Structure formats: C-alpha cells, structure tokens
C-alpha cells in the first residue's frame, strides 16, 4: 500500500542555558519522507535470492529562534534534504 511508504513528522524543542540566557533556543521542524525498497537479485551459487534495500528520501523545514539575543530576537528558516541508503 502506498500510504505505508510515506511518513510525516513534526517536532519542537526548547533549550534553556541556565547561566547565560542569551543562547536559549527554540527549534521546530516538519519533515516528510518517502521509503522505497531497491530490489536486486543476488546469486552466490546456491540459488538466486531477491534482496530489498530500503532507500529513504526526506525533505523538510526547520526554524531556529534565539528569543533573548541582545540585538533582538533572531529567527532562521532552514530547509533540509536527506537521502538514506540502507
């Protein structure tokens, strides 16, 4: 079924630096990934075996915010992509 190959994930975190609050950070992200097996035949003389290797392609966006910077709140939007084989 195609729906088992798709995955969506959202996460958020807050990092509190106890002694120096200028570097407190809030981070949020959203990721969509797709997994598909790469199929190959393998034969070592004992018979053919069908192997499936998972390949994952993921893309998303991450926001990083430092609310206590002395120059004002700093927010960055960072897109990311990844390809995972095996």
CORDAFEN-V150471 format. One record per residue. N is the residue number from 1. RES is the residue in one small letter. PHI is phi in whole degrees, -180 to 180 (NA if undefined). PSI is psi in degrees with one decimal (999 if undefined). NEAR is the number of other ideal C-beta (glycine too) atoms within 12 Angstrom. Layout:
[[N RES PHI PSI NEAR] [N RES PHI PSI NEAR]]
//
This chain:
[[1 x NA 134.0 5] [2 x -63 -28.2 8] [3 x -68 -23.9 9] [4 x -77 -11.0 10] [5 x -88 -17.1 17] [6 x -101 143.3 17] [7 x -143 138.2 18] [8 x -121 139.8 16] [9 x -141 135.9 17] [10 x -125 142.1 16] [11 x -148 159.2 16] [12 x -150 151.3 16] [13 x -152 156.5 16] [14 x -132 124.6 17] [15 x -110 121.8 18] [16 x -109 116.6 15] [17 x -92 108.3 13] [18 x -58 -38.8 8] [19 x -97 -18.6 8] [20 x -141 87.6 14] [21 x -72 -6.2 16] [22 x -61 -30.3 17] [23 x -100 17.3 19] [24 x -60 141.9 22] [25 x -137 141.3 26] [26 x -116 130.5 23] [27 x -132 131.8 23] [28 x -130 147.2 22] [29 x -148 154.9 23] [30 x -136 129.0 22] [31 x -131 139.1 23] [32 x -120 129.9 22] [33 x -132 154.8 23] [34 x -131 130.6 23] [35 x -117 134.6 23] [36 x -144 138.4 19] [37 x -79 139.9 17] [38 x -97 117.5 18] [39 x -101 135.9 13] [40 x -142 148.7 13] [41 x -89 141.0 12] [42 x -129 129.5 14] [43 x -136 118.1 11] [44 x -115 25.7 9] [45 x 93 -12.1 7] [46 x -104 4.2 7] [47 x 124 155.7 9] [48 x -77 139.1 11] [49 x -126 135.1 13] [50 x -91 116.8 13] [51 x -103 144.4 15] [52 x -124 120.1 15] [53 x -107 127.6 16] [54 x -77 136.0 18] [55 x -121 128.4 20] [56 x -120 127.0 23] [57 x -112 125.2 21] [58 x -131 146.8 24] [59 x -145 149.1 20] [60 x -171 -171.9 23] [61 x -137 142.8 21] [62 x -129 136.3 27] [63 x -112 137.8 24] [64 x -125 129.5 25] [65 x -132 133.6 24] [66 x -116 90.0 24] [67 x -70 -17.6 21] [68 x -107 15.7 20] [69 x -60 141.9 18] [70 x -67 -24.6 12] [71 x -89 10.8 9] [72 x 106 165.1 11] [73 x -61 136.2 17] [74 x -117 123.9 19] [75 x -128 134.1 17] [76 x -124 140.4 17] [77 x -108 118.6 16] [78 x -122 110.1 16] [79 x -78 151.2 16] [80 x -145 154.2 18] [81 x -136 147.4 17] [82 x -148 150.1 17] [83 x -129 120.9 17] [84 x -116 124.8 16] [85 x -113 128.0 13] [86 x 73 999 12]]
//
